[in-house]
Amino acid sequence: MQFLNPGFLWWLLLGIVPVMLYLFRRRSKRVRVSTLVFFKTLAQEHQESAWLRRIKKWVSFLLTIALLVLSVFVLSRLIVKQDDADQYRTVILLLDRSASMAVQDESGESRMDAAKRLLTERLKKVPEEVGVALIAYDVRPEVLQARTLKRRELLSRLDTVRSRPIPGRTDTALEAARMLAGLEPPAAIWHVSDQLLPRPESLVGGETTDLPDTPVALPDGIALRELNLALPEISNAGITALQLRPVPLEHSRYDAYVEIALNTDAPDALAVRLNVSVGGIPSQLREVELAPGEKKGLTFRLDGASDQILRVWLESDNDLFPLDDQVLLPLPEVRPIVAAWIRPDAGEDPYTRLALSSIQESGSFELLKGGPSAWPLREKVDAVIFDGWLPPEWPADIPAVVINPPASSGPLLVRKLDAAVPYGSVGVGNEDHPVLFRISSSRVAVTQTAVFETQGGLEPLWTAGREPVLAAGEINGQRIVVMAFSPGLSERLPLTASFPLLMGNSLFWCVGREDGPESNRLFSTGELAPVSGESILWTGPAGNEGRKQRAPLHGDVVEMDRIGMWETDTGVRGASHLLSVSESDIRALGPDGGGDPDYFLADSGIAGNLKAWLLGALSVILLLESWLFHRHAVY
């Protein structure tokens, strides 16, 4: 026990007064009266033995002392030191509200509801003199309640916290809690989540606390307590990645890449079914078996028109976390790329012309043709193709594809070879680069016509001998693809499908179309999307047509705080989905549990400020004294 205001204990000296009254009582006096009739009547009503009168005398004395002592204890604010909460000036509630906190147990209680219930009970044991603040976090922290002594206000804010379909990020949340705790030290941080904070080696700054079981580095005067609300056993399969891109040379066809994963703590392998539909019509079905912690990537070829809805959903048994099981995305509308083809002579390389024509026929490409006299261009284009010629002044504001460069220009340092050198094969530098998408590099033969330096951001993609013959990169914000060979002189390149694909991939990559047009974007929840307009219409995954909800826009960005498709009143559209490896990989409660469960869950009965208990005891004493000594009072 401890007194918060021990200065009031001096009032206990008032106990000398009843002690003196009981020790030095006045003696009875003899008084002559005219009759004893009335006194005899009173004596008959209050006939008591001597020992009973003596006991009542001391009971009355003890009750008087108890009334005085309890009154002084109430003024001195007596508390029971149930734990270390009373030694801090501030307690920071760091509550996880990320997507995984929506997981429910067998009784239907979510991890968020369990967190609020346990925190509400635990706060009853914290002295009223300790200030409490509330921080809820997902991908970014939010101070919902600054430090306050008003418990009712804090509990009302705590009750409004809901889990959001957004990944959690603990490093920024812990940093915010440390800053808030440092304002009124000593302080304690109560972290409540379905997973523990990272270990000390992954954090920067601060010193370890004096608590031996503290898992993170904290400055002196700040302690950490953790409550892990993970379920003892859980199995969850979810969609962790999705990419959709138009096929360069095929109209109304798309390539989709889907990654699915099973959480590491799953007890057994799980069979899942991945379904794909376009415009409400089933398109693909894959059945996959996943081992715990395994990830698998699946590729689909889809046929559809722009604005049709692509729906990808996952089905598995005993899934307690449905937020990562479905993705909705409108198929993008492909705007043709406008490119200018500049050659130094009137003749055309028939192989380059054939490759560009095949792209043009797909409906994704428009070509403007001209010679050096047409430079600089009057028309606005998305990209320019320099074939055997480079301008004296390099255009730094247009993406460029350079074929068979004759000399240096701008950021390109090129030396023309006196004689072309044929190579029967090429080496591949980065086969995963978008420029080499779907290209069989092992069957390519080229004839090198120039040597260039891969300086700045240029990355070699093909090499002939020791020299690069194909490179792509970004220099000063401009995307450039350099081909140091002649397509017409190369043997196993111009008449194969690899060359049209190479030209199409180069143009799409330079313009920035490798992941789809800018007007149709797939975001992860929690990201900030640039928008324009007055309102945004959300279409959620609920039901066949989705649940629609319109919300006003305040500014030029909007937070992706829900799952589904969206479109502004200005035509900007996209989709927002969880697609988070960390959230889908739901952790289970280990054998040792982790954290400080006893600190939050132990029920020790009376704790905290005893004012209510002391006032109750005073009331009982007054009632007892009235019943013992005044029930036969004569008026």
C-alpha positions, 0 to 999 in steps of 0.5 A: 500500500502507498499514500499519494498525499501523505501530508494528511496523515498528520490529522491522525493526531486528532485521535488524541481527543477521543483517547482523552475523553475515554481515559478521563471520564467525569465521575457521577454526581449524587443529586436529590430528586423528588421521585425515582419512578421514572428512573426505575422505568428507564433502568428496566428498559436498559438492564445490562450486565457490567461486562456488556457495558464494558464491551460496548464502551470499548467497541464505541471507542474503537469505532470512533478511532476507525472513523477518524483513521478511515477519514484520514486515509481517504484524504491521504489517497491510499492505494494498493500497489498491485503492480508497477503502474503506479510508479509511472506518470504516463502510460501509453496504450499502443494498439494495433489496428491492422488487418490481422486484428480482424481475425476471430476466435471460435467464439466469434470475438475478433482480436480487436474486440479482445484487445479493447476488453482486456485494456478496459479491465486493466485500466481499472487497476491504474491509479487515477493520478497516472496519465494515459494516452492512446495510439492506434496504428496500422501502416502509420500511427495516429494519436487518438487521445493525448495524455489525460487523467479523464478515464471516461474520455479515454475509454470512449476513444478506445471504444471507437477503434476499429481494425482497418484492412491495412498492413501494420508497421511497428517501427513508426508506431513504436517511435511515436509511442517513445516520443509521447512517453518521453514528454512525461517520464517515467512512462510505460508503453503497453503494446497490444497486438497479435504479434510481438515487436521486433528484437533489439538488433532491428531497432536504432537508438535508445538504451535497453530498459531495466526489465530483463524481458523487454524485447526492444531498445528503449531510453531510460525511464520508459518501460515496455509491456506487451500483450500477444493476442495471437490465436494458439493455432491458425491457418491462412492462405491469401493473395499476396501479389497481383500484376496485370499488363496488356500483351504488347502485340495482341489486342484485348489480351492481358497477362496476369500474375498472381502470388498466393502464400500460406502462413508460416505457422499453419499446422499442416499443408493446405489445398486451395482453389484459385478462381479467375473471372472476367466480366462475371464469366469464369476464365481460369481455375487452379488447384494448388497445395501449399506447405506452411510458409510456401509461396507460389506464383501463377500466370494467366492469359486473359481475354477481355475488353476494357472496363470489364471487371477482373475478379480473382478469389481464393477458396480454402477450408477454415479460413478465418481471415477473408480480407486477403482472399479476393481482388477486384480490378477493372481491365485497363483501357490501352491508349495507343503509343504515339512514336516518331521514327527518324531515319537518315535516308529515305529508304527503310529497313524492311525488318524494322518496318515489319516489326513496327507494323506488327505492333501497329496492327495490334491497336496499341501503337501509332507511328510517325515517320520522317527524316532528320529534316523533320527534327525537332518534331512539331507534333507531341509524341510519347517516344522517339525512335532514332534509327542510324541517326542521332540529333546534335542536341539531345532531347531530354524530355522524350523517351528514346529508343536508339537503333544502330547509333552512328556517334555520340550525342547527349548522355550516349558515348558511342563509337561506330565500328569500321566493320560490323561484327557478327555474333552467333549468340548473346549473353543475358545480363538481366533476363527479368527486365521488362524489355526482355519480357517473353523474348527467347534470348538464347536463340538470338544472333546479332551483328554489332555495329557500334560500341557504347559506354553503359554509364549513368543508369544504363543496364546491359541486357545483351552482351556480345563478347565483352561489349554490351549490344543492348542496354536500357536505363534511366538517365536524368529522369529519361528512359533510354533503350540502346541497340548497338546492332543492325537488325537487317544484318543480323541473321537470327533476329529480324525474322523471328518473333523476338525482334517485334517483341523487343521493339514493343517491350522497349516502347512500352517500357520507355513510355512507362506502360509495362504495368498498365496505363496511369489511369488504372492503378492497383494500390496496396491499402494504406498507400496515398493515391494522387487524385483529382475531383470532388468525390470518389465512388468505392465499389467493395467486394460484397455481393455480385455487383459489389457494395457502392459508396460515394465519399467526398474528396478533401485535397489531391490525395486519398488514403486507400483505407478500404478494399475494392475498386474506386473511381473519381468524378474526373475519371481517375480510377483504380483498385485497392487491396491488401496484398501484404505478405506480412498481414497474410502471414498471420502468426500463431501463439507460440508455446511460451506465449511471449509478452507479459500476459500475467501483467494484463490478465491476472485478477488480483481483486482490490487494486488501485485507489481505495477511496471507494472501499474506504468510504464504503467502510465508513458507511458500514461503521456508521450503520453498525454504531447506530444499530448497536447504540441508538436502536433503543434511544428515548426521545 
